[in-house]
Amino acid sequence: MIKILIVDDSVFSQKMTANILRKYVEEPDLQFAADGWEGLKKYKELKPDYVFVDLLMPGLDGQSLIRLIQEFDPSANIVVVSADVQNHVREEIEKHHIMTFINKPFTDEKARIICNIMKEKDNGKP
């Protein structure tokens, strides 16, 4: 079972991401965090296989969360799903060696792409 942590301050976005992932990942263990601090705490507790991170959150933003997760776990598998699509933001985030950057809204087509990347990385788990 693949453990996925979704960190997003929007409950609607959390549910949308979860529902789409359930279509492409067999029986995922989905966990949620509403902000960066909660996301960091849950990442350390759960050690998920993947973490989906929004960039625009109150408190600890997504970029800071990514940096802290990678300090804790340099091999973390991070997918950014964000409405912030400014080129300079995207370039800065990609310097952190994330798996990929997906623009919101998270759609079936984008989920298929992510799940194919996950499948290649995990030798066919999803």
Buried (B, 14 or more C-beta within 10 A) or exposed (E): EBBBBBBBBBEEBBEBBBEBBEEBBEEBEBBBBBBBBBBBEBBEEBEBBBBBBBBBBEEBBBBBBBEBBBEEBEEBBBBBBBEBEEEEBBEEBEEBEBBEBBBBEBEEEBBEBBBEBBBEBEEEBB
